[in-house]
Amino acid sequence: MGIHPLTSRCAGRTALVTGSSRGLGKAIAQRLAAEGATVALTGRTMDPDPKYQGSLRETLAEIEAAGGSAIAVQADLSHTEDRERLFAEVVDRIGAPDILVNNAAVTFLRPLADFPERRVRLMMEMHVLAPLHLTQLSIPAMRERRRGWVLNVTSVGGDLPGGPPFDEFDRNAGFGVYGTVKAALNRLTKSLAAELYDDGIAVNAAAPSKPVATPGAGTLDLAKTDTEDIELITQTALELCTGDPATLTGRIAHTQPFLREIGWLS
């Protein structure tokens, strides 16, 4: 995705986007920067690494080259102390975020019968506990300002499978833990939206309606055929990170139906 022409929907606002070295997080960070936000980027890899496609330094350079404003802070969000260090540095350098995008994730796919406990715990930490913790850290300043936007990047994998009979994908794809943590994230989103409604803080979740061909999806063989353009998730994210918190909150938005609802997609 190329960065959009600079406009002003996020002018004067700060945003923290996790997992912004590559993939959806990078694209969302670029879009918010293009719309005028000062964006804090974070991920596990500051410098290019042969094992990974993309790095924080590359995302930062691309945003700045396009005329945007950003900082980069390396952090491993599976650790409580790293989340606290990250947040403190962001506040010190650009101020407390008006917008928080919880995108960072780690995913393992295998049958539940032999799924290692350590990997279950890591996925729970990254998909549920880290978004909750970063939201908790963001709430005081958002409450003081009487405005704020939290967006959790979720997945249609969090929807309950149909059946019985169960289709071949649900029987064999190994999505049990992934679907469980995304379902928990969706429930967390709804609860946070309800509890923070009177504070003027919007809390939403967004999911691509179909897989997006990102490096992570490619590694997991999730996006080889029927995919959607990454711009659909960046547009959904922009709408949910700038909408009126009094009316656009508590949504578990799948990109295509949501964008049709608001008239952006025909």
Secondary structure as GFF3:
##gff-version 3
##sequence-region A 1 266
A	DSSP	beta_strand	14	18	.	.	.	ID=ss1
A	DSSP	alpha_helix	23	34	.	.	.	ID=ss2
A	DSSP	beta_strand	38	43	.	.	.	ID=ss3
A	DSSP	alpha_helix	56	65	.	.	.	ID=ss4
A	DSSP	beta_strand	69	74	.	.	.	ID=ss5
A	DSSP	alpha_helix	80	94	.	.	.	ID=ss6
A	DSSP	beta_strand	99	102	.	.	.	ID=ss7
A	DSSP	three_ten_helix	112	114	.	.	.	ID=ss8
A	DSSP	alpha_helix	117	124	.	.	.	ID=ss9
A	DSSP	pi_helix	125	129	.	.	.	ID=ss10
A	DSSP	alpha_helix	130	145	.	.	.	ID=ss11
A	DSSP	beta_strand	148	153	.	.	.	ID=ss12
A	DSSP	three_ten_helix	156	158	.	.	.	ID=ss13
A	DSSP	alpha_helix	168	172	.	.	.	ID=ss14
A	DSSP	alpha_helix	176	196	.	.	.	ID=ss15
A	DSSP	three_ten_helix	197	199	.	.	.	ID=ss16
A	DSSP	beta_strand	201	207	.	.	.	ID=ss17
A	DSSP	alpha_helix	215	219	.	.	.	ID=ss18
A	DSSP	alpha_helix	230	240	.	.	.	ID=ss19
A	DSSP	beta_strand	252	254	.	.	.	ID=ss20
A	DSSP	alpha_helix	255	261	.	.	.	ID=ss21
###
